[in-house]
């Protein structure tokens, strides 16, 4: 069986590489076609600089594309390898030798589990360090991005506002920091004043924001005579591009999401945070479910049924993929002016629906 296992594993990995290149490449081509004019806005930099910008942008974003398409890549790879074996009547020969088809697909399942580990590594270890680079748009020049900051909360409960933040130099121009503190008998944060400055520059050595002409104004309008030279915050320079928009929470690791969950005053959209936490667990499970649904359909015994089997497996996995996508969209929505349905229910709903289907398909597979 080791020879057969090696042959199936080699065929599956070949299909995986091909489907990876095709799906990720198609995603890049479509995005480039739609946003080519955005890259062309920097044409004054020169052709080579624009090409380099495009390569760097999509090179980094491949980590996101792999995260989004990992499940479909695995299913397409399984379809490729099993379809090739069926076309050459190899599965018929295997069955004639008395080997169960469940045993035949076992190398594919084991390799898929290992590749699911790659997805987890990508999401937890590769994407978070690159998050500040992944949030930039197509028309931004690397290292020269300028964004605005609107009421961004830090771990102290303070709110930071700034119309111009230079990502490359980690510099805020004319920032305003609204200082808040928690009352002893209430969880509500009370505003005690604000800090205004001409400039705030992040100092990586001290972990503080060095202020130029910083002035603290109390709630009643009284200004302190003592200048404020720095502001201590857990909000680092590279965190600002990520944290300024709630949709960027998908770029954070599970550990970072857990830290945010323990600081509810730091973020505005708690349902989206909890949705992200639970989908981190369910996404790898859903990817394996899609494969387990497709495999029993693909290992048909009659080569003439292969085309219809591919269509049926594609429809089944697409239904799972679409339902997961819809649940991610609906997990943070409010219906009928009532409280949002708990995000964890939406995250686990595709598992509850399609896992029994996968077990039924696998159990009823004709071997």
Secondary structure by P-SEA (a helix, b strand, c coil): caaaaaaaaaaaaaaaaaaaaaaaaaaaaaaaaaccccccccccccaaaaaaaaaaaaaaaaaaaaaacaaaaaaaaaaaaaaaaaaaaaaaaaaaacccccccaaaaaaaaaaaaaaaaaaaccccccccccccccccccccccccccccccccccbbbbbcccccccccccbbbbbbbbbcccccbbbbcccccccbbbbbccccbbbbcbbbbbccccccccccccccccccccccccccccccccccccaaaaaaaaacccccccaaaaaaaaaaaaaaaaaaaaaaaaaaaaaccccccaaaaaaaaaaaaaaaaaaaaaaaaaaccccccccccccaaaaaaccccccaaaaaaaaaaccc
